Amino acid sequence: MLKNKGKLLLVFSIMILSISIVGCSQTTSNKGDINAEEAVFDAPSYSRITKAELFEKFGETSDIEEWSNKTTKGTFPMTIYSYDDKNSNHYEFIVANDTNSVVRVTIYSAKNWSGTGTDIKYTKKSINEMLTLLNIKPKDSAKVVADTGVAYRISNVSDNVGDVWFLGMTNDDSTFNMVKVTYDLNYFN
C-alpha cells in the first residue's frame, strides 16, 4: 500500500511540475512581436525565392507578363507572375530573369483590383503595426522614409526585406489598397 502511494505521489509531482513549466514558458505578446493570425501575407517566406519555389507555394499561373524595368541602375528583364486569392486580392510577383528569384511582390486589395470586396485594414500607422500585417519583424534600423497621408514607406526593413510601401491609405477607415514589398533594391530606383 505504501509503495502505491509513493508511485501516486511521484506521478502527481511530475504532473504539477509539467504544468508549472508549460505555464511559465508562455509569453505575452509584446509590441513588435509577430502574430501570424494578424498577418495578411507572409512576406518573408517569398524573399528571393526561385520561380519554381513560387510555383510550389502559389501554383503555376497562365497570367505571365515579360517586361524590362528601366532604372538609373540599368535595364533589367523581369517576369511578372499574377495570382488572385480566395478574397479576390491580387498578387504580382516580380522575378528578375538574371537571378530567377522574386525581387518584389505587389499586393492589390480586392476593391482596388476588381472594384468589389474591401481594402486591407490596419490598426495603427506605425512601423511595427504595419509590418505585422506582412509577418515582418523589423530591424532596429528600419525607418519611415515617407508618410504623405496616402502613402507610407519603410526602408531598411529587415534582413530579407529592403523596402515596404503602403499605398492608397485612408485615415477615415484605416485601410490601404496596395502594398509593394521589395526584397532586392538593386533592381529598382
C-alpha positions in Angstrom: 0.0 0.0 0.0 2.8 2.4 0.9 4.5 1.5 -2.4 1.4 2.5 -4.4 1.2 5.8 -2.5 4.8 6.6 -3.4 4.1 5.9 -7.1 1.0 8.0 -7.0 2.8 10.9 -5.3 5.6 10.6 -7.9 3.1 10.8 -10.8 1.2 13.7 -9.2 4.5 15.6 -8.6 5.5 15.1 -12.3 2.2 16.4 -13.4 2.4 19.5 -11.2 6.0 20.2 -12.4 4.9 19.8 -16.1 2.0 22.2 -15.7 4.3 24.7 -14.0 6.9 24.5 -16.7 4.4 24.9 -19.5 2.7 27.8 -17.7 6.0 29.6 -17.1 7.1 29.2 -20.7 4.1 31.0 -22.1 5.0 34.6 -23.1 2.8 37.6 -23.6 2.8 39.3 -26.9 5.0 42.4 -26.9 4.7 45.3 -29.3 6.6 44.3 -32.4 6.1 40.5 -31.9 4.6 38.8 -34.9 1.1 37.3 -34.5 0.6 35.1 -37.6 -3.2 35.5 -37.3 -3.0 39.2 -37.8 -0.8 38.9 -40.9 -2.5 39.3 -44.3 0.6 38.0 -46.1 3.8 36.1 -45.1 6.2 38.4 -46.9 9.5 36.9 -45.6 8.7 33.5 -46.9 8.8 34.9 -50.5 12.1 36.7 -50.2 14.2 35.9 -53.2 12.7 32.5 -53.8 13.0 31.0 -57.2 10.3 30.7 -59.8 10.0 27.0 -59.1 9.5 27.7 -55.3 6.9 30.3 -56.1 5.0 27.7 -58.2 5.2 25.3 -55.3 3.6 27.9 -52.9 1.1 29.5 -55.2 0.8 27.1 -58.1 1.5 27.7 -61.8 -0.2 30.6 -63.5 -1.1 31.5 -67.1 -1.1 35.2 -66.2 2.5 36.0 -67.1 4.0 39.2 -68.4 7.5 39.8 -69.6 8.9 43.4 -69.3 12.1 45.4 -68.9 12.5 47.6 -65.9 14.4 50.7 -66.9 16.1 52.4 -63.9 19.1 54.7 -63.3 20.9 51.5 -62.4 20.3 49.8 -65.8 17.6 47.9 -67.7 16.6 44.6 -66.1 14.5 41.9 -67.8 11.7 40.8 -65.5 8.7 38.4 -65.5 5.5 39.1 -63.5 3.5 36.1 -62.3 0.0 37.1 -61.2 -2.5 35.4 -58.9 -5.8 36.1 -57.1 -6.5 34.7 -53.7 -9.9 33.4 -52.3 -10.7 37.0 -51.2 -10.0 38.4 -54.7 -6.9 40.2 -53.6 -4.4 40.3 -56.5 -0.7 39.4 -56.2 2.0 40.2 -58.7 5.3 38.5 -58.1 8.2 40.1 -60.0 11.0 37.7 -60.8 14.4 39.1 -62.1 15.3 37.0 -65.1 19.1 37.1 -64.4 18.7 35.6 -60.9 15.4 33.7 -61.4 14.3 35.0 -58.0 11.4 37.0 -56.6 12.6 40.6 -56.1 9.3 42.3 -55.4 5.6 41.4 -54.7 2.8 43.9 -55.2 -0.5 43.1 -53.5 -3.7 44.9 -54.6 -6.8 44.8 -52.4 -9.9 43.2 -54.0 -11.6 46.6 -54.0 -8.6 48.2 -55.8 -8.1 45.4 -58.3 -11.7 44.4 -59.2 -13.8 47.1 -57.7 -15.5 44.6 -55.4 -14.7 43.5 -51.9 -12.7 45.5 -49.5 -9.4 47.3 -48.9 -6.9 45.9 -46.4 -7.4 47.1 -42.8 -4.7 48.2 -40.4 -5.0 49.1 -36.7 -2.4 51.8 -36.2 0.0 53.5 -38.6 3.4 52.6 -37.1 6.3 50.6 -38.3 5.6 47.6 -36.0 1.9 47.6 -36.6 2.0 47.9 -40.4 4.8 45.3 -40.8 2.9 42.9 -38.6 0.3 42.7 -41.4 3.1 41.3 -43.6 4.6 39.0 -40.9 7.8 41.1 -40.9 9.8 41.7 -37.7 11.7 44.9 -38.4 15.3 45.6 -37.7 16.1 48.4 -35.2 17.4 50.4 -38.2 14.0 50.3 -40.0 12.7 53.8 -40.6 9.8 55.6 -42.2 11.1 57.5 -45.3 7.7 58.8 -46.5 4.4 59.5 -44.8 2.2 61.6 -47.1 -1.2 60.6 -45.7 -2.0 58.3 -48.7 1.4 56.6 -48.8 3.6 55.1 -46.0 7.1 53.9 -46.9 9.5 52.0 -44.7 13.1 51.3 -45.7 15.9 49.1 -44.4 13.1 46.9 -43.1 14.6 43.5 -42.2 17.4 41.2 -43.2 15.3 39.8 -46.1 13.1 42.8 -47.0 14.6 46.0 -48.3 11.5 48.3 -48.6 7.8 48.2 -48.0 5.5 50.8 -49.5 1.8 51.0 -48.4 -0.3 53.0 -50.9 -3.9 54.2 -51.2 -4.2 54.7 -47.4 -7.2 56.3 -45.8 -7.3 57.6 -42.3 -11.1 57.5 -42.1 -11.5 53.8 -42.1 -7.8 52.8 -41.6 -7.3 50.9 -44.9 -4.8 50.7 -47.8 -5.4 49.3 -51.2 -1.9 48.3 -52.3 1.4 47.3 -50.8 4.8 46.8 -52.5 7.3 44.6 -50.8 10.8 44.9 -52.3 13.2 42.1 -51.5 16.1 43.3 -53.7 16.6 47.0 -54.2 19.3 46.5 -56.8 16.6 46.3 -59.5 14.6 49.4 -58.5 15.2 53.1 -58.0 
